[in-house]
Amino acid sequence: MSEVAIAKKAAIVDEVTEKFNAAASAVIVDYRGLTVEQVTELRKQLRDANVEMKVIKNSILVRAAEKAGLNGLEEVFSGPTAVAFSNEDVVAPAKIIDEFASKAEKLEIKGGIIEGKVASIEEITALAKLPNRDGLLSMLLSVLQAPVRNVAYAVKAVAEKEEEVA
């Protein structure tokens, strides 16, 4: 193999390593058996959520994962492999791919990475069941508002009682 080809592959490995390190989460899938229309629709849904999906050679993925310190992914990188990277939302790639896999049975989740740690298929599907970031924030906000709302009701009840007495 020529030195130029080796340098190009090393650059690709470095790029994929950076994607692994920068990703809030990544989901690894086997897309074998999907039609072109299905893959296009999946990519569109992922792109709308700011998730990037790439088909990458397994040998490059193995080297990049080793370089990023992600041990335990070697057996996942076999057969046709695509990786969905999300730098912002941890839940988005898992949720979109899990929903899509329920409709397109040929799409298979093989594993993933959550916050820099290797995740199993079960962890990825559990992550997919969580609400997205906005949903979690609204749940938190409603929990934080409850005590204030209760105090407001108590003050209103005392004020109404005082009005009745007067």
C-alpha positions in Angstrom: 0.0 0.0 0.0 1.4 3.4 -0.9 2.3 6.0 1.7 -0.4 8.3 0.2 -3.1 5.8 0.7 -1.9 5.1 4.3 -1.9 8.8 5.1 -5.5 9.2 3.7 -6.7 6.3 5.8 -4.9 7.7 8.9 -6.7 11.0 8.3 -10.1 9.3 8.0 -9.4 7.3 11.3 -8.5 10.6 13.0 -11.7 12.2 11.7 -13.8 9.3 12.9 -12.0 9.4 16.3 -12.9 13.1 16.6 -16.5 12.3 15.9 -16.5 9.6 18.6 -14.9 11.9 21.1 -17.2 14.9 20.3 -20.5 12.8 20.2 -22.9 13.1 23.1 -24.2 9.7 21.8 -23.7 7.5 18.8 -25.9 4.6 17.6 -24.4 1.8 15.5 -26.8 0.0 13.2 -26.9 -2.7 10.5 -28.8 -1.2 7.6 -28.7 -4.4 5.4 -32.0 -5.0 3.6 -33.3 -1.4 3.7 -34.5 0.1 0.5 -33.0 3.3 -0.9 -36.2 5.1 0.0 -36.0 3.8 3.6 -32.4 4.9 4.0 -33.2 8.3 2.5 -36.1 8.8 4.9 -34.0 7.7 7.9 -31.2 10.1 7.0 -33.8 12.9 6.6 -35.3 12.3 10.0 -31.8 12.2 11.6 -30.7 15.3 9.7 -33.8 17.2 11.0 -32.7 16.4 14.5 -29.1 17.5 13.9 -27.8 13.9 13.8 -25.2 12.8 11.3 -25.3 9.3 9.9 -22.3 7.9 8.1 -21.5 4.5 6.6 -17.9 3.8 7.5 -15.6 0.8 6.9 -15.4 -1.6 9.8 -11.6 -1.5 9.8 -11.6 2.2 10.2 -14.3 2.1 12.9 -12.2 -0.5 14.9 -9.1 1.7 14.7 -11.0 4.9 15.6 -12.7 3.2 18.5 -9.4 2.0 19.9 -7.9 5.4 19.4 -10.9 7.0 21.2 -10.5 4.5 24.1 -13.9 2.8 23.4 -13.1 -0.8 24.1 -15.7 -3.6 23.5 -17.0 -2.4 20.1 -14.9 -4.7 18.0 -17.6 -7.4 17.7 -20.2 -4.7 16.8 -18.2 -3.7 13.8 -19.1 -6.5 11.4 -21.2 -6.5 8.3 -22.7 -3.3 6.8 -22.3 -0.7 9.5 -23.6 2.8 9.8 -23.1 5.2 12.7 -25.5 8.0 13.7 -23.5 10.7 15.7 -25.2 13.4 17.8 -23.2 16.1 19.4 -26.1 17.9 21.1 -29.0 15.6 22.0 -28.1 12.3 23.7 -31.6 10.9 23.1 -32.3 11.9 19.5 -30.4 9.2 17.5 -31.6 6.4 19.7 -35.2 7.6 19.7 -35.3 8.2 15.9 -33.6 4.9 15.0 -35.6 2.9 17.5 -38.9 4.3 16.1 -37.7 3.7 12.5 -36.6 0.1 13.3 -40.1 -0.7 14.6 -41.5 0.2 11.2 -38.5 -1.1 9.1 -37.8 -4.5 10.6 -34.5 -4.9 8.6 -32.9 -2.1 10.5 -30.9 -3.6 13.4 -29.4 -1.7 16.3 -26.0 -3.2 17.1 -24.8 -1.0 20.0 -23.7 2.5 20.7 -21.9 5.1 22.7 -23.5 7.3 25.4 -21.5 10.1 26.9 -18.2 8.5 26.0 -19.1 5.0 27.3 -19.9 1.9 25.3 -23.6 1.0 25.5 -25.4 -2.2 24.8 -28.4 -2.7 22.6 -30.6 -2.7 25.8 -29.2 0.6 27.0 -29.8 2.2 23.6 -33.4 1.0 23.5 -33.9 2.2 27.1 -32.5 5.6 26.1 -34.9 5.7 23.2 -37.8 5.4 25.6 -36.8 8.5 27.5 -38.4 11.9 26.5 -36.2 14.2 24.6 -34.3 17.1 26.2 -37.2 19.5 25.9 -39.6 17.0 27.4 -37.2 16.4 30.3 -36.9 20.1 30.9 -40.6 20.6 30.9 -41.0 17.8 33.5 -38.4 19.3 35.7 -40.0 22.7 35.4 -43.4 21.3 36.4 -41.8 19.6 39.5 -40.1 22.9 40.4 -43.4 24.9 40.0 -45.4 22.6 42.2 -44.3 24.0 45.6 -44.7 27.6 44.4 -48.2 26.8 43.1 -49.1 25.1 46.5 -47.9 28.2 48.4 -50.0 30.4 46.1 -53.1 28.3 46.7 -52.5 28.5 50.5 -52.1 32.3 50.4 -55.2 32.6 48.3 -57.2 30.4 50.7 -56.0 32.5 53.7 -56.9 35.7 51.9 -60.4 34.4 51.0 -61.0 33.3 54.6 -59.9 36.7 55.8 -62.4 38.3 53.4 -65.2 36.1 54.7 -64.4 37.0 58.3 -64.3 40.7 57.5 
